[in-house]
Amino acid sequence: MSELFNPATKSPMMAFVEIASGYWIAQALNVAAKLGVADLLIEGAKSVDELAHKTESHTRSLYRLLRTLSSVGVFNEVEPRKFAQTPISEYLRSDNPYSLRYQTIMHCDDWHWRSWGEMYSSIKDGKPGIYHAYQDHSYYEYFQKNPEAGDIFNKAMINVCRNFHTPFIESYDFSSATKIVDIAGGEGTLISAILQANPHLKGILFDQPHVLSEAKKFLAKEGVGDRCETVSGDMFKSIPVGGDIYTLSYILIDWDDDKVTTIIKNIRDAIADNGKLLVIDTVLTSANEYQWGKWLDLELLSFGYGGARTEAEFSELFEKAGFQLARHLQIGTPVSVMELSAI
């Protein structure tokens, strides 16, 4: 497996060529995800002939795909024309609770591909790529008209969040809290995991009514429906009271500074003076350091008016809304946990 994109180990020319061709990898991964190749390798290595038969694919073309993906660590050609699973390809398995299969498919879905293709226009005028492609101001608007794309996106986000949240849930001390309120928590991925890990806690999942209809089923399936109340509302108007800890996971990144300030002020109105607000989000690092979150920031440029922020930018917004940053916890994933206390 070669080391990609690294000018320290490759000539500047080769590093440039690989960077400029990066989308090749995403599309190849997408095809493998749609074909379900990783699922076929659960019980062991298989020949490309068998894989082609089971996926109804052209044998020579499938071999070229798998050979190329193996060169970046996705699959392993253990002997000529025979492929096995790798730790990376495990994330393409549909039965893996931490599967990122739908993230791969979502990234190469037509609406996503076209919106990124409008980045030149976005850089020129500041409007989202999805606006230039579809005349929608955000992916929320697009999904209202295209629910199938929204379903793939939601499935992707459930497992992305599960991967990003797990180290936080395992390491954060919830022992002194009694009730947690998750703001705009979707189907309840985060709050259900917190409640599972902390049987003494009760929770409130707060989101819009159409989201909560599915959330109740999810919470019941996760075994926490009896400890988690669902409350519908609009976070731009008011927030439920009564929690010791409030959580915002990957919410602020979707909104501009004015809307972020409104959300946090509403939480300040609801939270007790000794309560804590946990903001789980990407925090940008220094200028030249590689960080996946910087590419995520361009994703947000393509799909709305939000964006990733530095710690200093977050702190300024928090203070305007009545909070101060007490702790910044690094958890070994693309997100950080910022623990806020009321001023």
C-alpha positions as CSV (number, residue, x, y, z in Angstrom):
1,M,0.0,0.0,0.0
2,S,1.5,3.3,-1.0
3,E,1.5,6.4,1.2
4,L,-0.8,8.9,-0.6
5,F,-0.5,12.7,-0.9
6,N,2.7,13.0,1.2
7,P,5.3,15.5,-0.3
8,A,7.7,14.4,2.4
9,T,8.0,11.0,0.9
10,K,7.2,11.8,-2.8
11,S,8.3,14.4,-5.3
12,P,6.2,17.5,-5.4
13,M,5.0,16.5,-8.8
14,M,3.8,13.1,-7.7
15,A,2.2,14.5,-4.6
16,F,0.3,17.0,-6.8
17,V,-0.8,14.4,-9.3
18,E,-2.2,12.2,-6.5
19,I,-4.0,15.1,-4.8
20,A,-5.5,16.3,-8.1
21,S,-6.8,12.7,-8.8
22,G,-8.3,12.2,-5.3
23,Y,-11.9,11.9,-6.5
24,W,-10.9,8.7,-8.2
25,I,-10.6,6.9,-4.8
26,A,-14.0,8.2,-3.6
27,Q,-15.8,7.0,-6.7
28,A,-14.1,3.6,-6.6
29,L,-15.0,3.2,-2.9
30,N,-18.6,4.1,-3.8
31,V,-18.8,1.4,-6.4
32,A,-17.5,-1.2,-4.0
33,A,-20.0,0.0,-1.4
34,K,-22.9,-0.3,-3.7
35,L,-21.8,-3.8,-4.9
36,G,-21.6,-5.0,-1.3
37,V,-18.1,-6.5,-1.9
38,A,-17.1,-6.3,1.8
39,D,-20.2,-8.3,2.8
40,L,-19.2,-11.1,0.5
41,L,-15.8,-11.3,2.2
42,I,-17.0,-11.7,5.8
43,E,-16.3,-15.5,5.8
44,G,-12.9,-15.2,4.1
45,A,-11.1,-14.4,0.9
46,K,-12.8,-15.0,-2.4
47,S,-11.7,-15.1,-6.1
48,V,-12.7,-12.2,-8.3
49,D,-14.6,-14.7,-10.5
50,E,-16.8,-15.6,-7.5
51,L,-17.2,-12.0,-6.5
52,A,-18.1,-11.0,-10.0
53,H,-20.7,-13.8,-10.2
54,K,-22.3,-12.8,-6.9
55,T,-22.4,-9.1,-7.7
56,E,-23.4,-9.7,-11.4
57,S,-20.4,-7.7,-12.5
58,H,-18.0,-7.8,-15.4
59,T,-15.1,-9.9,-14.1
60,R,-12.2,-8.1,-15.6
61,S,-13.6,-4.7,-14.6
62,L,-14.3,-5.8,-11.1
63,Y,-10.7,-7.1,-10.8
64,R,-9.3,-3.7,-11.9
65,L,-11.5,-2.0,-9.3
66,L,-10.4,-4.3,-6.4
67,R,-6.8,-4.3,-7.4
68,T,-6.7,-0.5,-7.3
69,L,-8.6,-0.3,-4.0
70,S,-6.1,-2.8,-2.5
71,S,-3.3,-0.4,-3.4
72,V,-4.7,2.1,-0.8
73,G,-5.5,-0.5,1.9
74,V,-9.2,-1.2,1.0
75,F,-9.1,-5.0,0.5
76,N,-6.0,-7.1,0.1
77,E,-5.1,-9.2,-2.9
78,V,-3.8,-12.2,-0.9
79,E,-2.9,-14.2,-4.0
80,P,-3.4,-13.5,-7.7
81,R,-7.1,-12.5,-8.4
82,K,-8.2,-13.4,-4.8
83,F,-9.2,-10.7,-2.3
84,A,-9.7,-10.5,1.4
85,Q,-11.0,-8.0,4.0
86,T,-8.7,-5.4,5.6
87,P,-9.3,-3.2,8.7
88,I,-10.3,-0.4,6.4
89,S,-12.8,-2.5,4.3
90,E,-14.5,-3.6,7.5
91,Y,-16.2,-0.2,7.4
92,L,-17.9,-1.1,4.2
93,R,-19.7,-4.0,5.8
94,S,-23.4,-3.5,6.2
95,D,-23.6,-5.5,9.4
96,N,-20.9,-3.5,11.1
97,P,-22.5,-1.2,13.7
98,Y,-19.8,1.3,12.9
99,S,-20.2,0.9,9.1
100,L,-19.4,3.9,7.0
101,R,-20.9,2.4,3.9
102,Y,-23.7,5.0,3.6
103,Q,-21.2,7.8,4.0
104,T,-19.4,6.6,1.0
105,I,-22.6,6.2,-1.0
106,M,-23.9,9.7,0.1
107,H,-20.6,11.4,-0.9
108,C,-21.0,10.1,-4.5
109,D,-24.7,10.6,-4.7
110,D,-25.7,12.8,-7.7
111,W,-26.9,15.8,-5.6
112,H,-23.7,15.8,-3.6
113,W,-21.4,15.4,-6.6
114,R,-23.1,18.2,-8.5
115,S,-23.1,20.6,-5.5
116,W,-19.3,20.1,-5.0
117,G,-19.0,20.7,-8.8
118,E,-20.3,24.2,-8.2
119,M,-17.5,25.2,-5.8
120,Y,-16.0,27.7,-8.2
121,S,-19.3,29.6,-8.1
122,S,-19.5,29.3,-4.3
123,I,-16.0,30.8,-3.9
124,K,-16.9,33.6,-6.3
125,D,-20.2,34.7,-4.7
126,G,-20.4,32.9,-1.3
127,K,-23.6,31.1,-2.0
128,P,-23.8,27.3,-1.4
129,G,-23.0,25.0,-4.2
130,I,-26.4,23.3,-3.7
131,Y,-28.0,26.7,-4.5
132,H,-26.2,26.9,-7.8
133,A,-27.0,23.3,-8.7
134,Y,-30.6,23.1,-7.5
135,Q,-31.7,26.6,-6.2
136,D,-31.9,25.3,-2.7
137,H,-30.2,27.3,0.1
138,S,-29.3,24.2,2.2
139,Y,-29.3,20.4,2.1
140,Y,-32.3,20.6,4.5
141,E,-34.3,22.3,1.7
142,Y,-33.1,19.8,-0.9
143,F,-34.1,16.8,1.3
144,Q,-37.7,18.1,1.7
145,K,-38.1,17.7,-2.0
146,N,-35.9,14.6,-2.4
147,P,-36.6,12.3,0.6
148,E,-34.6,9.4,-0.8
149,A,-31.4,11.4,-0.8
150,G,-32.3,12.5,2.7
151,D,-32.7,8.9,3.9
152,I,-29.2,8.0,2.6
153,F,-27.8,11.1,4.3
154,N,-29.5,10.2,7.6
155,K,-28.2,6.7,7.5
156,A,-24.8,8.0,6.9
157,M,-24.9,10.5,9.7
158,I,-26.1,7.9,12.3
159,N,-23.0,5.8,11.9
160,V,-20.6,8.7,11.3
161,C,-21.8,10.1,14.7
162,R,-21.5,6.7,16.3
163,N,-17.9,6.5,15.3
164,F,-17.2,10.1,16.4
165,H,-19.1,9.9,19.7
166,T,-18.0,6.6,21.1
167,P,-14.7,7.8,22.7
168,F,-16.4,10.8,24.2
169,I,-19.2,8.7,25.8
170,E,-16.6,6.2,27.1
171,S,-14.4,8.8,28.7
172,Y,-16.7,11.6,29.9
173,D,-17.9,11.6,33.5
174,F,-21.7,11.8,33.7
175,S,-21.9,10.5,37.2
176,S,-23.0,13.7,38.9
177,A,-25.8,14.4,36.3
178,T,-29.4,13.2,36.4
179,K,-30.9,14.4,33.2
180,I,-29.4,15.2,29.8
181,V,-31.0,17.2,27.0
182,D,-29.9,16.6,23.5
183,I,-30.7,19.6,21.2
184,A,-31.6,18.7,17.6
185,G,-30.5,15.2,18.2
186,G,-32.2,13.6,15.2
187,E,-33.3,10.0,15.7
188,G,-31.4,9.9,19.0
189,T,-28.1,8.3,18.2
190,L,-26.1,10.3,20.7
191,I,-28.5,10.4,23.6
192,S,-29.4,6.7,23.4
193,A,-25.7,5.8,23.6
194,I,-25.2,8.1,26.6
195,L,-28.2,6.6,28.4
196,Q,-27.0,3.0,27.6
197,A,-23.6,3.8,29.1
198,N,-25.1,5.6,32.1
199,P,-28.2,3.7,33.5
200,H,-28.8,6.3,36.2
201,L,-29.5,9.1,33.6
202,K,-32.8,10.2,32.1
203,G,-32.9,12.2,28.9
204,I,-34.9,14.6,26.7
205,L,-34.5,14.4,23.0
206,F,-35.4,17.8,21.4
207,D,-36.1,18.2,17.7
208,Q,-38.7,19.0,15.2
209,P,-42.0,17.0,15.2
210,H,-41.4,15.1,11.9
211,V,-38.0,14.0,13.2
212,L,-39.3,12.7,16.5
213,S,-41.8,10.4,14.9
214,E,-38.9,8.2,13.8
215,A,-36.9,8.9,16.9
216,K,-39.4,7.2,19.2
217,K,-39.0,3.9,17.3
218,F,-35.2,4.2,17.4
219,L,-35.1,4.9,21.2
220,A,-37.3,2.0,21.9
221,K,-35.1,-0.3,19.7
222,E,-32.1,0.9,21.6
223,G,-33.7,0.0,24.9
224,V,-33.9,3.5,26.3
225,G,-37.4,4.6,25.3
226,D,-38.6,4.4,28.9
227,R,-35.9,6.8,30.1
228,C,-35.9,9.3,27.2
229,E,-38.7,11.8,26.7
230,T,-39.1,13.3,23.3
231,V,-40.0,17.0,23.1
232,S,-40.8,18.8,19.8
233,G,-40.0,22.5,19.2
234,D,-37.8,25.0,17.5
235,M,-34.3,25.6,18.9
236,F,-34.4,29.1,17.4
237,K,-37.3,30.0,19.7
238,S,-36.9,28.1,23.0
239,I,-35.2,25.1,24.6
240,P,-36.6,22.6,27.2
241,V,-35.7,23.3,30.8
242,G,-34.7,20.7,33.5
243,G,-31.4,19.3,32.3
244,D,-28.1,19.1,34.1
245,I,-26.2,18.7,30.9
246,Y,-27.2,20.0,27.4
247,T,-25.6,18.6,24.3
248,L,-25.2,20.0,20.8
249,S,-23.5,17.5,18.4
250,Y,-22.6,18.7,15.0
251,I,-25.3,21.4,15.0
252,L,-23.5,24.7,15.2
253,I,-21.4,23.8,12.1
254,D,-24.5,24.0,10.0
255,W,-25.4,27.6,10.9
256,D,-24.0,31.1,10.5
257,D,-22.8,33.2,13.5
258,D,-26.1,35.0,14.1
259,K,-28.1,31.7,14.2
260,V,-25.5,30.0,16.4
261,T,-25.7,32.9,18.9
262,T,-29.5,32.6,19.0
263,I,-29.3,28.8,19.7
264,I,-26.8,29.2,22.5
265,K,-28.7,32.1,24.1
266,N,-31.8,30.0,24.2
267,I,-29.9,27.3,25.9
268,R,-28.5,29.8,28.4
269,D,-32.1,30.8,29.2
270,A,-33.0,27.2,29.9
271,I,-30.0,25.9,31.7
272,A,-29.4,26.1,35.4
273,D,-26.5,28.3,36.6
274,N,-24.5,25.2,37.5
275,G,-25.4,23.3,34.4
276,K,-23.0,22.3,31.6
277,L,-23.3,22.7,27.8
278,L,-21.3,20.2,25.8
279,V,-20.6,21.3,22.2
280,I,-19.4,18.4,20.1
281,D,-18.0,19.8,16.9
282,T,-15.0,20.2,14.6
283,V,-12.5,22.7,15.9
284,L,-10.1,23.9,13.3
285,T,-6.3,23.8,13.9
286,S,-3.4,25.9,12.8
287,A,-3.1,27.2,9.3
288,N,-0.9,24.7,7.5
289,E,-1.6,21.5,9.5
290,Y,-3.5,18.8,7.6
291,Q,-7.0,18.3,9.2
292,W,-10.0,16.4,7.8
293,G,-12.2,19.2,9.3
294,K,-10.8,21.7,6.9
295,W,-12.2,19.6,4.0
296,L,-15.5,19.3,6.0
297,D,-15.5,23.1,6.1
298,L,-15.6,23.1,2.3
299,E,-18.4,20.6,2.5
300,L,-20.4,23.1,4.5
301,L,-19.6,25.8,1.9
302,S,-21.2,23.5,-0.7
303,F,-24.4,22.8,1.3
304,G,-25.4,25.8,3.3
305,Y,-24.2,28.9,5.1
306,G,-22.5,27.3,8.1
307,G,-18.9,26.3,8.5
308,A,-16.2,24.9,10.8
309,R,-14.6,27.3,13.4
310,T,-11.5,27.7,15.4
311,E,-11.5,27.6,19.2
312,A,-11.1,31.4,19.3
313,E,-14.1,31.9,17.0
314,F,-16.2,29.5,19.1
315,S,-15.2,31.2,22.3
316,E,-16.3,34.6,21.0
317,L,-19.7,33.3,20.2
318,F,-20.0,31.4,23.5
319,E,-19.3,34.6,25.5
320,K,-21.8,36.6,23.5
321,A,-24.4,34.1,24.5
322,G,-23.6,33.9,28.2
323,F,-21.2,30.9,28.4
324,Q,-17.4,30.5,28.8
325,L,-15.3,27.6,27.5
326,A,-14.3,25.6,30.6
327,R,-12.6,22.7,28.9
328,H,-11.6,21.6,25.4
329,L,-11.4,17.8,25.3
330,Q,-9.6,16.0,22.4
331,I,-11.1,12.5,21.9
332,G,-9.1,11.1,19.0
333,T,-11.7,11.6,16.3
334,P,-12.5,14.5,13.9
335,V,-14.6,16.2,16.6
336,S,-13.7,17.8,19.9
337,V,-15.9,18.2,23.0
338,M,-16.1,21.8,24.4
339,E,-17.5,21.9,27.9
340,L,-19.1,25.2,28.6
341,S,-20.2,26.8,31.9
342,A,-22.7,29.6,32.3
343,I,-21.3,33.1,33.0
